[in-house]
Amino acid sequence: MNAPDPTSPKGERIAKVMARAGLCSRRDAERWVAAGRVKVNDKVIDSPALNVTDNDKVEVDNKPLPDREQTKLWRYHKPAGLVVSHRDEKGRASVFENLPPDMARVVSIGRLDINTEGLLLLTNDGELARKLELPATGWLRRYRVRVFGTVDEAALAKLKKGIVIDGTHYGSIEATLDREQGNNAWLTIGLREGKNREIKVICEHMGLKVNRLIRLSFGPFQLGDLNPGKVEEVSGKVLAEQTAGKQKQNRTKFQKTSATTRKPKVAHRRRNS
């Protein structure tokens, strides 16, 4: 068997092929290549800058690359207290350890902090995960946020123009006050970039402390009435419609319909006195 030609336009990058096989994310695939865990045509490779085709023999940890499965997507209602990681250095409980035992190996589309609840999308296709988590999709991610402090609605409205905090620029943010309960208030916040701790940083900048954070939607996919800890597969038809390179059209459709989409009921936990 001939060695693959890295300059040839034929085939796909090795990391992309590994991700689509459901082994790992594209980023992890690149790390595995650098660690010498990947062979192509019986030779260990040290760079992901390599195209392979169906005629090439690919092995990971001396095992043949699994046949690519049909791409699937699941909605998962992440409870607070779980990390979104396959390997946590602190040994904390993971989302992936709490999925049904008969479920295929999956990766998450983006992440949620350990104490953040709500919608987490899972897929067996690492390349799809990479595609959908990029801000370039323009998909709105909507959250319900409980904060402690006095809410300035004028300040919330100004977030629509974006804001710079400690030298970091945050793009347009949709933020509205839903209701107030004593010293706490519920906000609905929608953003498209999803920078690290973005909502908490912005709220702290306005003198508000986030004490509960729930993701309601990720683009056209909704949390709905999915119970905490439960997972539900998205139909193949819906998945194809929403991910077939039509992000711009889907974004427009979602913007038009999101205002009339029923919000899921949020269970309000009793606070300790």
Contacts in CASP RR format, 6 or more apart in sequence:
PFRMAT RR
TARGET T0000
AUTHOR 0000-0000-0000
METHOD contacts of the structure
MODEL  1
MNAPDPTSPKGERIAKVMARAGLCSRRDAERWVAAGRVKVNDKVIDSPAL
NVTDNDKVEVDNKPLPDREQTKLWRYHKPAGLVVSHRDEKGRASVFENLP
PDMARVVSIGRLDINTEGLLLLTNDGELARKLELPATGWLRRYRVRVFGT
VDEAALAKLKKGIVIDGTHYGSIEATLDREQGNNAWLTIGLREGKNREIK
VICEHMGLKVNRLIRLSFGPFQLGDLNPGKVEEVSGKVLAEQTAGKQKQN
RTKFQKTSATTRKPKVAHRRRNS
1 41 0 8 1.000
1 55 0 8 1.000
1 56 0 8 1.000
1 57 0 8 1.000
2 41 0 8 1.000
3 40 0 8 1.000
3 41 0 8 1.000
3 43 0 8 1.000
4 40 0 8 1.000
4 41 0 8 1.000
4 50 0 8 1.000
4 51 0 8 1.000
4 52 0 8 1.000
4 53 0 8 1.000
4 56 0 8 1.000
5 51 0 8 1.000
6 49 0 8 1.000
6 50 0 8 1.000
6 51 0 8 1.000
8 51 0 8 1.000
9 51 0 8 1.000
10 51 0 8 1.000
10 53 0 8 1.000
11 51 0 8 1.000
11 52 0 8 1.000
11 53 0 8 1.000
12 51 0 8 1.000
12 52 0 8 1.000
12 53 0 8 1.000
13 48 0 8 1.000
13 49 0 8 1.000
13 50 0 8 1.000
13 51 0 8 1.000
13 52 0 8 1.000
14 29 0 8 1.000
14 33 0 8 1.000
14 38 0 8 1.000
14 40 0 8 1.000
14 45 0 8 1.000
14 48 0 8 1.000
14 50 0 8 1.000
14 51 0 8 1.000
14 52 0 8 1.000
14 58 0 8 1.000
15 26 0 8 1.000
15 27 0 8 1.000
15 29 0 8 1.000
15 30 0 8 1.000
15 33 0 8 1.000
15 48 0 8 1.000
16 26 0 8 1.000
16 29 0 8 1.000
16 127 0 8 1.000
17 52 0 8 1.000
17 58 0 8 1.000
17 65 0 8 1.000
18 24 0 8 1.000
18 26 0 8 1.000
18 29 0 8 1.000
18 32 0 8 1.000
18 38 0 8 1.000
18 58 0 8 1.000
18 60 0 8 1.000
18 65 0 8 1.000
19 25 0 8 1.000
19 26 0 8 1.000
19 29 0 8 1.000
19 125 0 8 1.000
19 126 0 8 1.000
19 127 0 8 1.000
19 129 0 8 1.000
19 130 0 8 1.000
20 68 0 8 1.000
20 71 0 8 1.000
20 125 0 8 1.000
20 126 0 8 1.000
20 127 0 8 1.000
21 65 0 8 1.000
21 66 0 8 1.000
21 67 0 8 1.000
21 68 0 8 1.000
21 69 0 8 1.000
22 66 0 8 1.000
22 68 0 8 1.000
22 69 0 8 1.000
22 104 0 8 1.000
22 105 0 8 1.000
22 107 0 8 1.000
22 124 0 8 1.000
22 125 0 8 1.000
22 126 0 8 1.000
23 29 0 8 1.000
23 60 0 8 1.000
23 65 0 8 1.000
23 66 0 8 1.000
23 105 0 8 1.000
24 32 0 8 1.000
24 107 0 8 1.000
24 126 0 8 1.000
25 107 0 8 1.000
25 126 0 8 1.000
25 129 0 8 1.000
25 130 0 8 1.000
26 126 0 8 1.000
26 127 0 8 1.000
26 130 0 8 1.000
27 130 0 8 1.000
29 38 0 8 1.000
29 48 0 8 1.000
30 48 0 8 1.000
32 38 0 8 1.000
32 60 0 8 1.000
33 45 0 8 1.000
33 46 0 8 1.000
33 47 0 8 1.000
33 48 0 8 1.000
34 46 0 8 1.000
34 47 0 8 1.000
34 48 0 8 1.000
36 44 0 8 1.000
36 45 0 8 1.000
36 46 0 8 1.000
37 60 0 8 1.000
37 61 0 8 1.000
38 44 0 8 1.000
38 45 0 8 1.000
38 58 0 8 1.000
38 59 0 8 1.000
38 60 0 8 1.000
39 45 0 8 1.000
39 57 0 8 1.000
39 58 0 8 1.000
39 59 0 8 1.000
39 60 0 8 1.000
39 62 0 8 1.000
40 50 0 8 1.000
40 52 0 8 1.000
40 56 0 8 1.000
40 57 0 8 1.000
40 58 0 8 1.000
40 59 0 8 1.000
41 56 0 8 1.000
41 57 0 8 1.000
42 57 0 8 1.000
42 59 0 8 1.000
52 58 0 8 1.000
57 64 0 8 1.000
58 64 0 8 1.000
58 65 0 8 1.000
59 65 0 8 1.000
69 104 0 8 1.000
69 124 0 8 1.000
71 123 0 8 1.000
71 124 0 8 1.000
71 125 0 8 1.000
71 128 0 8 1.000
71 239 0 8 1.000
72 104 0 8 1.000
72 123 0 8 1.000
72 124 0 8 1.000
72 125 0 8 1.000
72 233 0 8 1.000
72 234 0 8 1.000
72 236 0 8 1.000
72 239 0 8 1.000
73 121 0 8 1.000
73 122 0 8 1.000
73 123 0 8 1.000
73 128 0 8 1.000
73 221 0 8 1.000
73 233 0 8 1.000
73 234 0 8 1.000
73 236 0 8 1.000
73 239 0 8 1.000
73 243 0 8 1.000
74 103 0 8 1.000
74 106 0 8 1.000
74 121 0 8 1.000
74 122 0 8 1.000
74 123 0 8 1.000
74 231 0 8 1.000
74 232 0 8 1.000
74 233 0 8 1.000
74 234 0 8 1.000
75 119 0 8 1.000
75 120 0 8 1.000
75 121 0 8 1.000
75 122 0 8 1.000
75 221 0 8 1.000
75 222 0 8 1.000
75 223 0 8 1.000
75 226 0 8 1.000
75 231 0 8 1.000
75 232 0 8 1.000
75 233 0 8 1.000
75 234 0 8 1.000
76 95 0 8 1.000
76 99 0 8 1.000
76 119 0 8 1.000
76 120 0 8 1.000
76 121 0 8 1.000
76 122 0 8 1.000
76 226 0 8 1.000
76 229 0 8 1.000
76 230 0 8 1.000
76 231 0 8 1.000
76 232 0 8 1.000
77 117 0 8 1.000
77 118 0 8 1.000
77 119 0 8 1.000
77 120 0 8 1.000
77 223 0 8 1.000
77 226 0 8 1.000
77 227 0 8 1.000
77 228 0 8 1.000
77 229 0 8 1.000
77 230 0 8 1.000
77 231 0 8 1.000
78 84 0 8 1.000
78 95 0 8 1.000
78 112 0 8 1.000
78 116 0 8 1.000
78 117 0 8 1.000
78 118 0 8 1.000
78 119 0 8 1.000
78 120 0 8 1.000
78 215 0 8 1.000
78 228 0 8 1.000
78 229 0 8 1.000
79 117 0 8 1.000
79 228 0 8 1.000
79 229 0 8 1.000
80 114 0 8 1.000
80 115 0 8 1.000
80 116 0 8 1.000
80 117 0 8 1.000
81 92 0 8 1.000
81 93 0 8 1.000
81 114 0 8 1.000
81 115 0 8 1.000
82 92 0 8 1.000
82 93 0 8 1.000
82 94 0 8 1.000
82 95 0 8 1.000
82 98 0 8 1.000
82 114 0 8 1.000
83 92 0 8 1.000
83 93 0 8 1.000
83 94 0 8 1.000
83 95 0 8 1.000
83 114 0 8 1.000
84 94 0 8 1.000
84 95 0 8 1.000
84 108 0 8 1.000
84 110 0 8 1.000
84 111 0 8 1.000
84 112 0 8 1.000
84 120 0 8 1.000
85 94 0 8 1.000
85 95 0 8 1.000
85 96 0 8 1.000
85 111 0 8 1.000
86 94 0 8 1.000
86 96 0 8 1.000
88 94 0 8 1.000
92 114 0 8 1.000
95 108 0 8 1.000
95 120 0 8 1.000
96 106 0 8 1.000
98 229 0 8 1.000
99 106 0 8 1.000
99 122 0 8 1.000
99 231 0 8 1.000
100 231 0 8 1.000
103 231 0 8 1.000
104 124 0 8 1.000
105 124 0 8 1.000
106 122 0 8 1.000
106 123 0 8 1.000
106 124 0 8 1.000
107 122 0 8 1.000
107 123 0 8 1.000
107 124 0 8 1.000
107 126 0 8 1.000
107 129 0 8 1.000
108 120 0 8 1.000
108 121 0 8 1.000
108 122 0 8 1.000
108 129 0 8 1.000
109 120 0 8 1.000
109 121 0 8 1.000
109 122 0 8 1.000
109 123 0 8 1.000
109 128 0 8 1.000
109 129 0 8 1.000
109 132 0 8 1.000
109 133 0 8 1.000
109 218 0 8 1.000
110 120 0 8 1.000
110 121 0 8 1.000
110 129 0 8 1.000
110 133 0 8 1.000
112 118 0 8 1.000
112 120 0 8 1.000
112 215 0 8 1.000
113 197 0 8 1.000
113 213 0 8 1.000
115 213 0 8 1.000
116 213 0 8 1.000
116 214 0 8 1.000
116 215 0 8 1.000
117 212 0 8 1.000
117 213 0 8 1.000
117 214 0 8 1.000
117 215 0 8 1.000
117 228 0 8 1.000
118 214 0 8 1.000
118 215 0 8 1.000
118 216 0 8 1.000
118 223 0 8 1.000
118 228 0 8 1.000
119 215 0 8 1.000
119 216 0 8 1.000
119 217 0 8 1.000
119 218 0 8 1.000
119 221 0 8 1.000
119 222 0 8 1.000
119 223 0 8 1.000
119 226 0 8 1.000
120 215 0 8 1.000
121 132 0 8 1.000
121 218 0 8 1.000
121 221 0 8 1.000
122 231 0 8 1.000
123 129 0 8 1.000
128 243 0 8 1.000
131 137 0 8 1.000
131 243 0 8 1.000
132 139 0 8 1.000
132 243 0 8 1.000
135 192 0 8 1.000
135 193 0 8 1.000
135 194 0 8 1.000
136 247 0 8 1.000
137 219 0 8 1.000
137 247 0 8 1.000
137 251 0 8 1.000
138 192 0 8 1.000
138 247 0 8 1.000
138 251 0 8 1.000
139 192 0 8 1.000
139 218 0 8 1.000
139 219 0 8 1.000
139 220 0 8 1.000
139 247 0 8 1.000
139 250 0 8 1.000
139 251 0 8 1.000
139 254 0 8 1.000
140 174 0 8 1.000
140 190 0 8 1.000
140 191 0 8 1.000
140 192 0 8 1.000
140 217 0 8 1.000
140 219 0 8 1.000
140 251 0 8 1.000
140 254 0 8 1.000
140 255 0 8 1.000
140 258 0 8 1.000
141 190 0 8 1.000
141 191 0 8 1.000
141 192 0 8 1.000
141 194 0 8 1.000
141 215 0 8 1.000
141 217 0 8 1.000
141 218 0 8 1.000
141 219 0 8 1.000
142 188 0 8 1.000
142 189 0 8 1.000
142 190 0 8 1.000
142 215 0 8 1.000
142 216 0 8 1.000
142 217 0 8 1.000
142 258 0 8 1.000
143 188 0 8 1.000
143 189 0 8 1.000
143 190 0 8 1.000
143 191 0 8 1.000
143 199 0 8 1.000
143 213 0 8 1.000
143 214 0 8 1.000
143 215 0 8 1.000
143 216 0 8 1.000
144 178 0 8 1.000
144 186 0 8 1.000
144 187 0 8 1.000
144 188 0 8 1.000
144 212 0 8 1.000
144 213 0 8 1.000
144 214 0 8 1.000
144 216 0 8 1.000
144 263 0 8 1.000
144 266 0 8 1.000
145 186 0 8 1.000
145 187 0 8 1.000
145 188 0 8 1.000
145 189 0 8 1.000
145 199 0 8 1.000
145 203 0 8 1.000
145 210 0 8 1.000
145 212 0 8 1.000
145 213 0 8 1.000
145 214 0 8 1.000
146 184 0 8 1.000
146 185 0 8 1.000
146 186 0 8 1.000
146 187 0 8 1.000
146 210 0 8 1.000
146 211 0 8 1.000
146 212 0 8 1.000
146 213 0 8 1.000
147 184 0 8 1.000
147 185 0 8 1.000
147 186 0 8 1.000
147 187 0 8 1.000
147 203 0 8 1.000
147 208 0 8 1.000
147 209 0 8 1.000
147 210 0 8 1.000
147 211 0 8 1.000
148 183 0 8 1.000
148 184 0 8 1.000
148 208 0 8 1.000
148 209 0 8 1.000
148 211 0 8 1.000
149 183 0 8 1.000
149 184 0 8 1.000
149 185 0 8 1.000
149 207 0 8 1.000
149 208 0 8 1.000
149 209 0 8 1.000
151 177 0 8 1.000
151 180 0 8 1.000
151 185 0 8 1.000
151 187 0 8 1.000
151 206 0 8 1.000
151 208 0 8 1.000
152 206 0 8 1.000
153 177 0 8 1.000
155 206 0 8 1.000
156 175 0 8 1.000
156 176 0 8 1.000
156 177 0 8 1.000
156 187 0 8 1.000
156 206 0 8 1.000
157 175 0 8 1.000
159 172 0 8 1.000
159 173 0 8 1.000
159 174 0 8 1.000
159 175 0 8 1.000
159 202 0 8 1.000
160 172 0 8 1.000
160 173 0 8 1.000
160 174 0 8 1.000
160 175 0 8 1.000
161 172 0 8 1.000
162 169 0 8 1.000
162 170 0 8 1.000
162 171 0 8 1.000
162 172 0 8 1.000
162 173 0 8 1.000
163 169 0 8 1.000
163 170 0 8 1.000
163 171 0 8 1.000
163 173 0 8 1.000
163 202 0 8 1.000
163 205 0 8 1.000
164 170 0 8 1.000
165 201 0 8 1.000
165 202 0 8 1.000
165 205 0 8 1.000
168 195 0 8 1.000
168 201 0 8 1.000
170 191 0 8 1.000
170 193 0 8 1.000
170 195 0 8 1.000
170 198 0 8 1.000
170 201 0 8 1.000
170 202 0 8 1.000
171 191 0 8 1.000
171 192 0 8 1.000
171 193 0 8 1.000
172 192 0 8 1.000
173 189 0 8 1.000
173 190 0 8 1.000
173 191 0 8 1.000
173 202 0 8 1.000
174 188 0 8 1.000
174 189 0 8 1.000
174 190 0 8 1.000
174 191 0 8 1.000
175 187 0 8 1.000
175 188 0 8 1.000
175 189 0 8 1.000
175 190 0 8 1.000
176 187 0 8 1.000
176 188 0 8 1.000
177 185 0 8 1.000
177 186 0 8 1.000
177 187 0 8 1.000
178 185 0 8 1.000
178 186 0 8 1.000
178 187 0 8 1.000
178 188 0 8 1.000
179 185 0 8 1.000
179 186 0 8 1.000
180 186 0 8 1.000
184 211 0 8 1.000
185 208 0 8 1.000
188 216 0 8 1.000
189 199 0 8 1.000
191 198 0 8 1.000
191 199 0 8 1.000
195 201 0 8 1.000
199 210 0 8 1.000
199 213 0 8 1.000
200 210 0 8 1.000
200 213 0 8 1.000
203 209 0 8 1.000
203 210 0 8 1.000
204 210 0 8 1.000
212 269 0 8 1.000
214 223 0 8 1.000
214 266 0 8 1.000
215 223 0 8 1.000
216 222 0 8 1.000
216 223 0 8 1.000
216 224 0 8 1.000
216 263 0 8 1.000
216 264 0 8 1.000
217 223 0 8 1.000
217 258 0 8 1.000
217 261 0 8 1.000
219 250 0 8 1.000
219 251 0 8 1.000
219 254 0 8 1.000
220 242 0 8 1.000
220 250 0 8 1.000
220 253 0 8 1.000
220 254 0 8 1.000
221 234 0 8 1.000
221 242 0 8 1.000
222 261 0 8 1.000
222 264 0 8 1.000
223 264 0 8 1.000
224 262 0 8 1.000
224 264 0 8 1.000
225 264 0 8 1.000
225 265 0 8 1.000
226 232 0 8 1.000
226 264 0 8 1.000
241 250 0 8 1.000
242 250 0 8 1.000
END
